[in-house]
Amino acid sequence: MKNKLIALASASCLFLLAGCGSEPSESNMKEAIQKSPMKIAFSDKDLASIRKISCKNDGDKAYNCDMEVSGMAIPVRFVKGSDGWLAMKKE
């Protein structure tokens, strides 16, 4: 019984740690865009239509992502900050 409890606790810790280094979700992307200066380039309808296409790791806590906004593919860099994800124009 004790071994099962230890195994369950270890698996739970690994599951929680795995979530810490993951790429931004679609909702994370929408929230980051809404908080960024990039927001002025999008209408409310555009912001509501954001869809995640893909993300690739670009270093510690950073991802280069492609997202679809009103039928257009747009590359954006997302960085995990202390208060959540930050969106930056990809150069």
OpenMM code with the backbone's topology and positions (N, CA, C; nanometers):
from openmm import Vec3, app, unit

residues = "MET LYS ASN LYS LEU ILE ALA LEU ALA SER ALA SER CYS LEU PHE LEU LEU ALA GLY CYS GLY SER GLU PRO SER GLU SER ASN MET LYS GLU ALA ILE GLN LYS SER PRO MET LYS ILE ALA PHE SER ASP LYS ASP LEU ALA SER ILE ARG LYS ILE SER CYS LYS ASN ASP GLY ASP LYS ALA TYR ASN CYS ASP MET GLU VAL SER GLY MET ALA ILE PRO VAL ARG PHE VAL LYS GLY SER ASP GLY TRP LEU ALA MET LYS LYS GLU".split()
positions = [
    Vec3(0.0823, -0.1196, 0.0000),
    Vec3(0.0000, 0.0000, 0.0000),
    Vec3(0.0867, 0.1260, 0.0000),
    Vec3(0.1937, 0.1215, 0.0802),
    Vec3(0.2827, 0.2369, 0.0894),
    Vec3(0.3504, 0.2627, -0.0453),
    Vec3(0.3904, 0.1555, -0.1154),
    Vec3(0.4548, 0.1700, -0.2466),
    Vec3(0.3591, 0.2305, -0.3493),
    Vec3(0.2329, 0.1912, -0.3434),
    Vec3(0.1335, 0.2468, -0.4357),
    Vec3(0.1138, 0.3955, -0.4098),
    Vec3(0.1129, 0.4341, -0.2835),
    Vec3(0.0964, 0.5746, -0.2469),
    Vec3(0.2153, 0.6577, -0.2954),
    Vec3(0.3358, 0.6045, -0.2793),
    Vec3(0.4563, 0.6739, -0.3258),
    Vec3(0.4542, 0.6867, -0.4777),
    Vec3(0.4166, 0.5805, -0.5465),
    Vec3(0.4104, 0.5839, -0.6930),
    Vec3(0.3067, 0.6851, -0.7408),
    Vec3(0.1931, 0.6901, -0.6756),
    Vec3(0.0881, 0.7849, -0.7124),
    Vec3(0.1338, 0.9285, -0.6884),
    Vec3(0.1992, 0.9532, -0.5764),
    Vec3(0.2496, 1.0877, -0.5460),
    Vec3(0.3559, 1.1292, -0.6472),
    Vec3(0.4440, 1.0373, -0.6838),
    Vec3(0.5487, 1.0672, -0.7826),
    Vec3(0.4882, 1.0984, -0.9188),
    Vec3(0.3909, 1.0206, -0.9592),
    Vec3(0.3254, 1.0440, -1.0884),
    Vec3(0.2541, 1.1786, -1.0894),
    Vec3(0.1919, 1.2144, -0.9788),
    Vec3(0.1233, 1.3437, -0.9699),
    Vec3(0.2215, 1.4587, -0.9829),
    Vec3(0.3362, 1.4471, -0.9181),
    Vec3(0.4389, 1.5520, -0.9269),
    Vec3(0.4900, 1.5658, -1.0695),
    Vec3(0.5146, 1.4544, -1.1354),
    Vec3(0.5625, 1.4589, -1.2739),
    Vec3(0.4594, 1.5230, -1.3649),
    Vec3(0.3331, 1.4925, -1.3440),
    Vec3(0.2259, 1.5506, -1.4246),
    Vec3(0.2219, 1.7021, -1.4074),
    Vec3(0.2334, 1.7482, -1.2839),
    Vec3(0.2317, 1.8925, -1.2575),
    Vec3(0.3532, 1.9618, -1.3172),
    Vec3(0.4691, 1.9010, -1.3066),
    Vec3(0.5907, 1.9601, -1.3627),
    Vec3(0.5864, 1.9625, -1.5147),
    Vec3(0.5256, 1.8640, -1.5751),
    Vec3(0.5166, 1.8608, -1.7216),
    Vec3(0.4372, 1.9800, -1.7731),
    Vec3(0.3371, 2.0238, -1.7004),
    Vec3(0.2569, 2.1381, -1.7410),
    Vec3(0.3305, 2.2702, -1.7309),
    Vec3(0.4354, 2.2760, -1.6500),
    Vec3(0.5081, 2.4016, -1.6296),
    Vec3(0.5847, 2.4447, -1.7537),
    Vec3(0.6326, 2.3508, -1.8328),
    Vec3(0.7151, 2.3858, -1.9472),
    Vec3(0.6431, 2.3725, -2.0793),
    Vec3(0.5121, 2.3731, -2.0779),
    Vec3(0.4396, 2.3500, -2.2021),
    Vec3(0.4158, 2.4793, -2.2787),
    Vec3(0.3872, 2.4631, -2.4054),
    Vec3(0.3624, 2.5778, -2.4938),
    Vec3(0.2300, 2.6447, -2.4594),
    Vec3(0.2116, 2.7682, -2.5058),
    Vec3(0.0870, 2.8386, -2.4739),
    Vec3(-0.0341, 2.7726, -2.5407),
    Vec3(-0.1434, 2.7712, -2.4687),
    Vec3(-0.2678, 2.7197, -2.5254),
    Vec3(-0.3325, 2.8293, -2.6097),
    Vec3(-0.4363, 2.7934, -2.6810),
    Vec3(-0.5088, 2.8925, -2.7615),
    Vec3(-0.5638, 3.0047, -2.6732),
    Vec3(-0.6154, 2.9692, -2.5564),
    Vec3(-0.6678, 3.0731, -2.4665),
    Vec3(-0.5550, 3.1595, -2.4103),
    Vec3(-0.4368, 3.0997, -2.3836),
    Vec3(-0.3205, 3.1787, -2.3409),
    Vec3(-0.2810, 3.2784, -2.4486),
    Vec3(-0.2865, 3.2345, -2.5737),
    Vec3(-0.2492, 3.3203, -2.6863),
    Vec3(-0.3459, 3.4384, -2.6976),
    Vec3(-0.4751, 3.4113, -2.6883),
    Vec3(-0.5756, 3.5185, -2.6965),
    Vec3(-0.5552, 3.6206, -2.5853),
    Vec3(-0.5342, 3.5710, -2.4643),
    Vec3(-0.5156, 3.6596, -2.3494),
    Vec3(-0.3896, 3.7451, -2.3654),
    Vec3(-0.2807, 3.6847, -2.4124),
    Vec3(-0.1551, 3.7586, -2.4307),
    Vec3(-0.1692, 3.8665, -2.5377),
    Vec3(-0.2391, 3.8356, -2.6464),
    Vec3(-0.2603, 3.9344, -2.7531),
    Vec3(-0.3449, 4.0504, -2.7000),
    Vec3(-0.4475, 4.0190, -2.6217),
    Vec3(-0.5356, 4.1236, -2.5683),
    Vec3(-0.4626, 4.2168, -2.4721),
    Vec3(-0.3566, 4.1689, -2.4060),
    Vec3(-0.2800, 4.2515, -2.3127),
    Vec3(-0.1632, 4.3243, -2.3799),
    Vec3(-0.1346, 4.2922, -2.5052),
    Vec3(-0.0165, 4.3478, -2.5713),
    Vec3(-0.0512, 4.4700, -2.6565),
    Vec3(0.0503, 4.5497, -2.6919),
    Vec3(0.0270, 4.6620, -2.7833),
    Vec3(-0.0214, 4.6154, -2.9212),
    Vec3(-0.0010, 4.4871, -2.9532),
    Vec3(-0.0467, 4.4322, -3.0812),
    Vec3(-0.1990, 4.4359, -3.0919),
    Vec3(-0.2673, 4.4503, -2.9794),
    Vec3(-0.4141, 4.4469, -2.9778),
    Vec3(-0.4746, 4.5517, -3.0708),
    Vec3(-0.4105, 4.6667, -3.0831),
    Vec3(-0.4679, 4.7739, -3.1653),
    Vec3(-0.4775, 4.7357, -3.3124),
    Vec3(-0.4012, 4.6345, -3.3538),
    Vec3(-0.4050, 4.5904, -3.4932),
    Vec3(-0.5226, 4.4974, -3.5217),
    Vec3(-0.5934, 4.4555, -3.4174),
    Vec3(-0.7018, 4.3589, -3.4329),
    Vec3(-0.8347, 4.4159, -3.3838),
    Vec3(-0.9403, 4.3846, -3.4546),
    Vec3(-1.0749, 4.4194, -3.4072),
    Vec3(-1.1182, 4.3148, -3.3041),
    Vec3(-1.2268, 4.3407, -3.2340),
    Vec3(-1.2793, 4.2427, -3.1387),
    Vec3(-1.3160, 4.1130, -3.2099),
    Vec3(-1.3676, 4.1248, -3.3321),
    Vec3(-1.4024, 4.0059, -3.4112),
    Vec3(-1.2765, 3.9259, -3.4431),
    Vec3(-1.1670, 3.9971, -3.4794),
    Vec3(-1.0402, 3.9288, -3.5068),
    Vec3(-0.9914, 3.8547, -3.3827),
    Vec3(-0.9949, 3.9222, -3.2682),
    Vec3(-0.9475, 3.8611, -3.1440),
    Vec3(-1.0277, 3.7361, -3.1093),
    Vec3(-1.1560, 3.7399, -3.1342),
    Vec3(-1.2414, 3.6236, -3.1057),
    Vec3(-1.2128, 3.5076, -3.2004),
    Vec3(-1.1564, 3.5378, -3.3184),
    Vec3(-1.1343, 3.4330, -3.4187),
    Vec3(-0.9960, 3.3683, -3.4101),
    Vec3(-0.9122, 3.4093, -3.3146),
    Vec3(-0.7760, 3.3545, -3.3048),
    Vec3(-0.7805, 3.2038, -3.2849),
    Vec3(-0.7041, 3.1332, -3.3679),
    Vec3(-0.6906, 2.9874, -3.3577),
    Vec3(-0.5425, 2.9522, -3.3626),
    Vec3(-0.5021, 2.8653, -3.2742),
    Vec3(-0.3632, 2.8189, -3.2701),
    Vec3(-0.3402, 2.7197, -3.3827),
    Vec3(-0.2340, 2.7427, -3.4610),
    Vec3(-0.1966, 2.6478, -3.5659),
    Vec3(-0.0879, 2.5552, -3.5127),
    Vec3(0.0251, 2.6147, -3.4694),
    Vec3(0.1351, 2.5353, -3.4152),
    Vec3(0.2311, 2.6248, -3.3385),
    Vec3(0.3130, 2.5630, -3.2546),
    Vec3(0.4168, 2.6340, -3.1802),
    Vec3(0.5437, 2.5496, -3.1791),
    Vec3(0.6580, 2.6182, -3.1853),
    Vec3(0.7880, 2.5520, -3.1755),
    Vec3(0.8673, 2.6188, -3.0645),
    Vec3(0.9316, 2.5370, -2.9828),
    Vec3(1.0129, 2.5872, -2.8731),
    Vec3(1.1245, 2.6748, -2.9271),
    Vec3(1.1475, 2.7880, -2.8610),
    Vec3(1.2534, 2.8812, -2.9018),
    Vec3(1.3318, 2.9268, -2.7792),
    Vec3(1.3805, 2.8306, -2.7043),
    Vec3(1.4581, 2.8627, -2.5857),
    Vec3(1.3759, 2.8460, -2.4595),
    Vec3(1.4353, 2.8893, -2.3489),
    Vec3(1.3719, 2.8749, -2.2186),
    Vec3(1.2483, 2.9633, -2.2083),
    Vec3(1.1333, 2.9021, -2.1920),
    Vec3(1.0056, 2.9720, -2.1738),
    Vec3(0.9640, 3.0566, -2.2934),
    Vec3(1.0072, 3.0222, -2.4125),
    Vec3(0.9707, 3.0988, -2.5323),
    Vec3(0.9275, 3.0041, -2.6440),
    Vec3(0.8271, 3.0480, -2.7202),
    Vec3(0.7753, 2.9690, -2.8319),
    Vec3(0.7446, 3.0597, -2.9494),
    Vec3(0.7818, 3.0149, -3.0675),
    Vec3(0.7410, 3.0809, -3.1913),
    Vec3(0.6163, 3.0083, -3.2385),
    Vec3(0.5079, 3.0809, -3.2472),
    Vec3(0.3796, 3.0195, -3.2812),
    Vec3(0.3204, 3.0815, -3.4073),
    Vec3(0.2474, 3.0008, -3.4794),
    Vec3(0.1666, 3.0482, -3.5911),
    Vec3(0.0222, 3.0400, -3.5453),
    Vec3(-0.0503, 3.1486, -3.5676),
    Vec3(-0.1915, 3.1484, -3.5324),
    Vec3(-0.2721, 3.2006, -3.6499),
    Vec3(-0.3960, 3.1579, -3.6560),
    Vec3(-0.4867, 3.2034, -3.7614),
    Vec3(-0.5768, 3.3112, -3.7031),
    Vec3(-0.5826, 3.4237, -3.7735),
    Vec3(-0.6696, 3.5341, -3.7330),
    Vec3(-0.7486, 3.5774, -3.8552),
    Vec3(-0.8783, 3.5588, -3.8519),
    Vec3(-0.9672, 3.5954, -3.9634),
    Vec3(-0.9164, 3.5432, -4.0975),
    Vec3(-0.8742, 3.4173, -4.0993),
    Vec3(-0.8312, 3.3530, -4.2231),
    Vec3(-0.6875, 3.3791, -4.2641),
    Vec3(-0.6121, 3.4557, -4.1856),
    Vec3(-0.4716, 3.4832, -4.2176),
    Vec3(-0.3818, 3.4156, -4.1147),
    Vec3(-0.2692, 3.3588, -4.1612),
    Vec3(-0.1705, 3.3007, -4.0708),
    Vec3(-0.0737, 3.4102, -4.0273),
    Vec3(-0.0544, 3.4221, -3.8966),
    Vec3(0.0311, 3.5267, -3.8411),
    Vec3(0.1310, 3.4631, -3.7446),
    Vec3(0.2622, 3.4897, -3.7641),
    Vec3(0.3622, 3.4388, -3.6697),
    Vec3(0.3773, 3.5335, -3.5503),
    Vec3(0.3785, 3.4773, -3.4303),
    Vec3(0.3925, 3.5562, -3.3074),
    Vec3(0.4834, 3.4796, -3.2117),
    Vec3(0.5675, 3.5521, -3.1399),
    Vec3(0.6546, 3.4908, -3.0388),
    Vec3(0.5886, 3.5109, -2.9031),
    Vec3(0.5785, 3.4030, -2.8271),
    Vec3(0.5213, 3.4070, -2.6932),
    Vec3(0.6290, 3.3705, -2.5919),
    Vec3(0.6377, 3.4497, -2.4851),
    Vec3(0.7354, 3.4273, -2.3788),
    Vec3(0.6597, 3.4181, -2.2469),
    Vec3(0.6950, 3.3194, -2.1668),
    Vec3(0.6297, 3.3018, -2.0365),
    Vec3(0.6900, 3.4004, -1.9377),
    Vec3(0.6094, 3.4948, -1.8914),
    Vec3(0.6528, 3.5936, -1.7931),
    Vec3(0.6038, 3.5570, -1.6541),
    Vec3(0.6344, 3.6403, -1.5578),
    Vec3(0.5944, 3.6122, -1.4196),
    Vec3(0.4426, 3.6196, -1.4006),
    Vec3(0.3748, 3.6951, -1.4870),
    Vec3(0.2292, 3.7089, -1.4770),
    Vec3(0.1550, 3.6423, -1.5922),
    Vec3(0.2185, 3.5475, -1.6582),
    Vec3(0.1541, 3.4783, -1.7700),
    Vec3(0.2298, 3.4973, -1.8995),
    Vec3(0.1647, 3.4646, -2.0098),
    Vec3(0.2276, 3.4713, -2.1412),
    Vec3(0.2283, 3.6135, -2.1952),
    Vec3(0.3380, 3.6487, -2.2630),
    Vec3(0.3530, 3.7778, -2.3291),
    Vec3(0.3633, 3.7531, -2.4786),
    Vec3(0.2967, 3.8341, -2.5574),
    Vec3(0.3004, 3.8221, -2.7036),
    Vec3(0.3900, 3.9311, -2.7595),
    Vec3(0.4769, 3.8916, -2.8529),
    Vec3(0.5663, 3.9866, -2.9175),
    Vec3(0.5628, 3.9644, -3.0673),
    Vec3(0.5712, 4.0722, -3.1412),
    Vec3(0.5761, 4.0620, -3.2866),
    Vec3(0.7014, 3.9843, -3.3249),
    Vec3(0.6837, 3.8848, -3.4095),
    Vec3(0.7975, 3.8045, -3.4533),
    Vec3(0.8660, 3.8755, -3.5685),
    Vec3(0.9943, 3.8978, -3.5544),
    Vec3(1.0726, 3.9686, -3.6574),
    Vec3(1.1198, 3.8720, -3.7628),
] * unit.nanometer
topology = app.Topology()
chain = topology.addChain("A")
for resn in residues:
    res = topology.addResidue(resn, chain)
    for name in ("N", "CA", "C"):
        topology.addAtom(name, app.Element.getBySymbol(name[0]), res)
